[in-house]
Amino acid sequence: MYAVVKTGGKQYRVAVGDKLKVESLNAEEGDKVTLDQVLMIGDGDKVEVGTPTLNSTVEATVISNGRGPKLRIVKFRRRQNSRTRTGHRQNFTELEIIKIGGKAAGKPASKTASKPEKAPQVKGEAAAKAEADSKAKADSTSDDLTRISGVGPVIVGKLEAMGITTFQQIADFTEEDIVGVDEELNFKGRIERDEWVKQAKKFLKKED
């Protein structure tokens, strides 16, 4: 099985166990990162192509952060006695792929990658409410969360896995809940930045 993912504006073809260097990510050595921009997944003769992305993820472990070799840039004007010489070293993050589309490797190669995974969950008072709502409304129609700015099909799939399917659940988020969802989905402040709670309350008022 292999996948084509996009990160840092570049595309990479990866398989479980592969090690690759990508544009620098905000993660420490030993951290697990999720690459959610999956353009294609191939498994034998079966190939899934996204439009533009699939509702799947690729998980990886951060092996190291570093800087690439120095590149020399020289600007020269002939007969003008003008010459400028500079250098540049590009930052990178080295990753090891451990899971593609929900299928993990039999045994991760690195010790840090063998840590048990935490089941996605919403922290705080909204956790019990989210679970109760999802059970009570199992047969009801969920809200179209893609109406919230910044929420696409991939994110909707992740939220549904956590039992979050309605505007009311997002409107009831506490600060602790927001931090919890940020950590689980590696959003880095996206919920507050895109004002999910404010948008959800706005949609609820329209429906009333």
BELMOKA-V586671 format. One record per residue. RES is the residue in one letter. PHI is phi as a letter, one per 40 degrees, with the letter a starting at -180 (999 if undefined). OMEGA is omega in whole degrees, 0 to 359 (NA if undefined). Layout:
res=RES phi=PHI omega=OMEGA
res=RES phi=PHI omega=OMEGA
This chain:
res=M phi=999 omega=177
res=Y phi=a omega=179
res=A phi=a omega=172
res=V phi=b omega=183
res=V phi=b omega=178
res=K phi=b omega=176
res=T phi=a omega=181
res=G phi=g omega=179
res=G phi=g omega=181
res=K phi=b omega=180
res=Q phi=b omega=182
res=Y phi=b omega=173
res=R phi=c omega=187
res=V phi=b omega=173
res=A phi=b omega=181
res=V phi=c omega=181
res=G phi=g omega=179
res=D phi=c omega=174
res=K phi=b omega=182
res=L phi=a omega=178
res=K phi=b omega=180
res=V phi=b omega=176
res=E phi=d omega=188
res=S phi=d omega=178
res=L phi=b omega=179
res=N phi=c omega=181
res=A phi=a omega=180
res=E phi=c omega=178
res=E phi=d omega=181
res=G phi=g omega=179
res=D phi=c omega=172
res=K phi=c omega=179
res=V phi=b omega=180
res=T phi=b omega=176
res=L phi=c omega=186
res=D phi=c omega=176
res=Q phi=c omega=181
res=V phi=c omega=184
res=L phi=c omega=183
res=M phi=a omega=173
res=I phi=b omega=179
res=G phi=b omega=179
res=D phi=b omega=185
res=G phi=g omega=179
res=D phi=c omega=182
res=K phi=c omega=180
res=V phi=b omega=176
res=E phi=b omega=181
res=V phi=b omega=181
res=G phi=c omega=178
res=T phi=b omega=3
res=P phi=c omega=182
res=T phi=b omega=179
res=L phi=c omega=176
res=N phi=c omega=181
res=S phi=a omega=180
res=T phi=b omega=173
res=V phi=b omega=181
res=E phi=b omega=181
res=A phi=a omega=176
res=T phi=b omega=179
res=V phi=c omega=178
res=I phi=c omega=181
res=S phi=a omega=171
res=N phi=b omega=182
res=G phi=a omega=180
res=R phi=b omega=182
res=G phi=c omega=180
res=P phi=c omega=182
res=K phi=c omega=175
res=L phi=b omega=181
res=R phi=c omega=177
res=I phi=b omega=182
res=V phi=b omega=175
res=K phi=b omega=187
res=F phi=b omega=175
res=R phi=b omega=182
res=R phi=c omega=179
res=R phi=g omega=178
res=Q phi=b omega=182
res=N phi=f omega=182
res=S phi=b omega=178
res=R phi=a omega=178
res=T phi=b omega=181
res=R phi=b omega=179
res=T phi=b omega=179
res=G phi=b omega=180
res=H phi=a omega=174
res=R phi=b omega=184
res=Q phi=c omega=176
res=N phi=c omega=178
res=F phi=a omega=173
res=T phi=b omega=179
res=E phi=c omega=183
res=L phi=b omega=169
res=E phi=b omega=182
res=I phi=c omega=182
res=I phi=b omega=182
res=K phi=a omega=177
res=I phi=b omega=175
res=G phi=f omega=177
res=G phi=g omega=178
res=K phi=b omega=183
res=A phi=c omega=175
res=A phi=c omega=181
res=G phi=d omega=180
res=K phi=a omega=182
res=P phi=d omega=183
res=A phi=c omega=184
res=S phi=c omega=181
res=K phi=c omega=182
res=T phi=c omega=182
res=A phi=c omega=183
res=S phi=c omega=178
res=K phi=c omega=180
res=P phi=c omega=181
res=E phi=c omega=176
res=K phi=c omega=177
res=A phi=c omega=180
res=P phi=d omega=178
res=Q phi=a omega=177
res=V phi=c omega=182
res=K phi=c omega=175
res=G phi=g omega=185
res=E phi=c omega=182
res=A phi=c omega=181
res=A phi=c omega=180
res=A phi=c omega=181
res=K phi=c omega=180
res=A phi=c omega=180
res=E phi=c omega=180
res=A phi=c omega=180
res=D phi=c omega=182
res=S phi=c omega=178
res=K phi=c omega=183
res=A phi=c omega=183
res=K phi=b omega=183
res=A phi=c omega=183
res=D phi=c omega=182
res=S phi=c omega=180
res=T phi=c omega=179
res=S phi=c omega=177
res=D phi=c omega=177
res=D phi=c omega=185
res=L phi=c omega=179
res=T phi=c omega=176
res=R phi=c omega=177
res=I phi=c omega=181
res=S phi=c omega=180
res=G phi=g omega=181
res=V phi=b omega=179
res=G phi=b omega=181
res=P phi=d omega=181
res=V phi=c omega=181
res=I phi=c omega=178
res=V phi=d omega=179
res=G phi=c omega=179
res=K phi=c omega=179
res=L phi=c omega=179
res=E phi=c omega=178
res=A phi=c omega=178
res=M phi=c omega=179
res=G phi=g omega=181
res=I phi=b omega=185
res=T phi=b omega=185
res=T phi=b omega=176
res=F phi=c omega=183
res=Q phi=c omega=180
res=Q phi=c omega=179
res=I phi=c omega=179
res=A phi=c omega=181
res=D phi=c omega=179
res=F phi=d omega=170
res=T phi=c omega=178
res=E phi=d omega=180
res=E phi=c omega=178
res=D phi=c omega=181
res=I phi=c omega=178
res=V phi=c omega=181
res=G phi=c omega=180
res=V phi=c omega=177
res=D phi=d omega=182
res=E phi=c omega=183
res=E phi=c omega=184
res=L phi=b omega=177
res=N phi=f omega=184
res=F phi=c omega=177
res=K phi=f omega=176
res=G phi=g omega=185
res=R phi=c omega=184
res=I phi=c omega=180
res=E phi=c omega=182
res=R phi=c omega=180
res=D phi=c omega=176
res=E phi=f omega=180
res=W phi=c omega=184
res=V phi=c omega=180
res=K phi=c omega=179
res=Q phi=c omega=181
res=A phi=c omega=179
res=K phi=c omega=180
res=K phi=c omega=179
res=F phi=c omega=179
res=L phi=c omega=179
res=K phi=c omega=179
res=K phi=c omega=181
res=E phi=c omega=178
res=D phi=c omega=NA
